[in-house]
Amino acid sequence: MAVIFISHSKRDKWLVQIIQTLLINLGHTPIIEEFIPESRKEPIPCKEIRKNIQLSDAVFLFLTDEIVRTEYTKKWVIYEVGLASDRNIPVFVFERKGLPIPYDI
């Protein structure tokens, strides 16, 4: 099955937990940075993210209002999407229906 890197805002933890459960139940392996135990993380976050995206078959971006709320989160999402695009890893963007979030990807 697929390894899927989940790009999201940490403020959307409830959503990510639901997605994690769904993907695991379907036999996939989700990678969610904030859920990785500290003992298994790289000391430099950008290296950790790069490594995990390289291991992934796809990136799922959950584009919510929380993503655009802070510059910090917006920059990380751009970094994650850029890494995936550079390696030709498909990026799937999920956003609410009918009221798109103004964010260029």
KADAKA-V86720 format. One record per pair of residues at least 24 apart in sequence whose C-alpha atoms are under 6 Angstrom apart, sorted by the first residue. I is the first residue (numbers start at 1). J is the second residue. If there is no record, write none. Layout:
<<I	J> <I	J>>
This chain:
<<1	28> <2	28> <2	57> <3	28> <3	29> <3	30> <3	56> <3	57> <4	30> <4	31> <4	56> <4	57> <4	58> <4	59> <5	30> <5	31> <5	56> <5	59> <6	32> <6	59> <6	60> <7	60> <7	61> <8	62> <9	66> <9	67> <58	89> <58	90> <58	91> <59	91> <60	91> <60	92> <61	93> <62	94> <63	94> <63	95>>
